[in-house]
């Protein structure tokens, strides 16, 4: 399966009768996702040494937010073993699972659902994934770092919580919609302790933003070729590193 394979919908799910173990990623848009290619390659490799995985497959479904509650019921009834969630479902799904892992509770968003008999159990791996990627790709840790975070959705929640958990030096969050920004700041404020936390509009960055910060893009800006960069980097004091949570395309407008 590749990024050019057909995208499935709620109608496909309603008539689902595939034998074997199924997994899926849900989002809107989802056509850019290469998660099926990665996971199916890994499953095929595992199956070479463990035939129990020979019938495991990973699919992708494009679902608007209004369809998510019904879809989660169907995925559970049809016994999909697990689901991944991407834009725009991470926050919405938090209120539609049977239980939430302790580490995901402060985030208020989930990106991984595991099948249990009584319903879905929600987890969030965005934060630990971010930490691992920063270490591997940029050779840096969040502890003691000034961070400029772009976005206020589910991925930004995870990133913000992880920054504070790891004792960043300060956290400044940029988002175009003030209402969403204020909601995220309210979620993060109880976790901040003495760590400076503030928000701003991307078009008008504060003059006193710290130099040498890590800039992290947790918005969806960059998924489409025509997307503008979520912020103009020249408006910021020179950052030490820029990290985009979007992995496809590999060169987003922000990184270019």
Secondary structure as GFF3:
##gff-version 3
##sequence-region A 1 256
A	DSSP	alpha_helix	10	14	.	.	.	ID=ss1
A	DSSP	beta_strand	22	27	.	.	.	ID=ss2
A	DSSP	alpha_helix	35	49	.	.	.	ID=ss3
A	DSSP	three_ten_helix	51	53	.	.	.	ID=ss4
A	DSSP	beta_strand	57	62	.	.	.	ID=ss5
A	DSSP	alpha_helix	65	77	.	.	.	ID=ss6
A	DSSP	beta_strand	82	85	.	.	.	ID=ss7
A	DSSP	alpha_helix	90	94	.	.	.	ID=ss8
A	DSSP	beta_strand	99	100	.	.	.	ID=ss9
A	DSSP	alpha_helix	102	105	.	.	.	ID=ss10
A	DSSP	beta_strand	112	116	.	.	.	ID=ss11
A	DSSP	beta_strand	119	123	.	.	.	ID=ss12
A	DSSP	alpha_helix	126	133	.	.	.	ID=ss13
A	DSSP	pi_helix	134	138	.	.	.	ID=ss14
A	DSSP	beta_strand	146	150	.	.	.	ID=ss15
A	DSSP	alpha_helix	154	165	.	.	.	ID=ss16
A	DSSP	beta_strand	170	174	.	.	.	ID=ss17
A	DSSP	alpha_helix	178	192	.	.	.	ID=ss18
A	DSSP	beta_strand	196	200	.	.	.	ID=ss19
A	DSSP	three_ten_helix	202	204	.	.	.	ID=ss20
A	DSSP	beta_strand	214	217	.	.	.	ID=ss21
A	DSSP	three_ten_helix	233	235	.	.	.	ID=ss22
A	DSSP	beta_strand	241	244	.	.	.	ID=ss23
###
